[in-house]
Amino acid sequence: GLCGSCWAFAAAGSLEASASRRAAYDAYKGYQTTFFRQPSNETARTRAIAYAQQIELEAFQMLNLSVQELLDCDVAADQGCTGGNPLLAFYYIHKYGLTSWQDYPYVGFQDVCHKDRVKRPVATVKSWGIISSNHEDHMELVLRFIGPVAVGVNGASSSFLSYKGGVYDMPSCKQTANHALLIVGYGQEVQIGGNVTRYWIARNSWGTGWGENGYIRVQRGDGRKGTPGVCGIARSPSVALGGLLLKERSITFTYGALGRSGEGSDYPVQHFCTRWGFDPESLCGSLATWVDLHKATTLGLLGIFVGLLALWPLSTDCRRRRRRRLLREQKRQEQLDQTCLPIEEASLLVKSKTHYANHKEYGAANQP
């Protein structure tokens, strides 16, 4: 189209991959660290890796960040459809976050910033950086261990504009960048004669009708420092270093890294099921999901339970004290029964005898 939004596509794509990878890392650590610890072994590690890969895939499928927000709202340093730089876009994302494509859909032209649509950011970036210029081997290391790399290339040549497939190599291509791509992988192929051609796999922003379903393979150099690469692909690479998910949005997995801070290690209840051999789709998984979705209720019930546990020793002590008091009163009563009753009987007999004597005297004194 007529909108130069390639820089926004590259920045959003780098963040999507970075946040997904961070989600996978948190899932891996959360799988190994649960409420109940187990001795680490190779089997548990293999399962944790598989689980992390699943989480990364689900997070990446869920994340579809708004390019239009960058075009409309990131106007302090970038210029919308006129052009921009992924490195500058990372600063905007770090400050405000980035909402979803669904909430702020792409329209293909720059508009006013719709602030009502950016109130629910989905992801943000903690940090970002520039990779060493003119060093394709460094780009490979970053791609392997950090994530996709945003690069600038010269895309004005007719061969680039009409690219249909294959490994693109244009020795006469200018080195001045006027277009942004997102490098997502690399590979090699054996040519006729046995020669091996190495290449970058880059995602363009011109739709699936261009190139290889929207992607291009660009020939790599020998990796030596000081080589800018085809069309200047290695001159100014940048990358999102710390992408973070900010909220749950129709996702099948749940864990603490999906909280707004993106930090910490809330122990996922579902990990307990998989860790101890229960099927996550079973009753255990259903219970875990309910707990995750009703955290406030769960914490309230847990607080009541803990409170009852705390009061139990006090109530037990009260009952024990009451029992001892009753025993003391019972013992005192028994002692009174043994000592006081004979005295009372003797007193009554004395009184009875005295009364009888008096009665006789009273009668005798009145006899005729």
Buried (B, 14 or more C-beta within 10 A) or exposed (E): EEBBBBBBBBBBBBBBBBBBBBBBBBBBBBBBBBEEEEEEEEEBEEBBEEBBEBBBEBBBEBBBBBBBBBBBBBBEEBBBBEBBBBBBBBBBBBEBBBBBBEBBEBEEBBEEBBEEBBEEBBBBBBEBBEBBBBBBBBBBEBBEEBBBBBBBBBBEBEEBEEBEEBBBBBEEBEBEBBBBBBBBBBEEEEEEEEEEBBBBBBBBBBEEEBBBEBBBBBBBBEBEEEBBBBBBBBBBBBBBBBBBBBBBBEBEBBBBBBBEEBEEEBBBBBBBBBBEEBEBEEEBBEBBBEBBEEEEEBEEEEEEEEEEEEEEEEEEEEEEEEEEEEEEEEEEEEEEEEEEEEEEEEEEEEEEEEEEEEEEEEEEEEEE
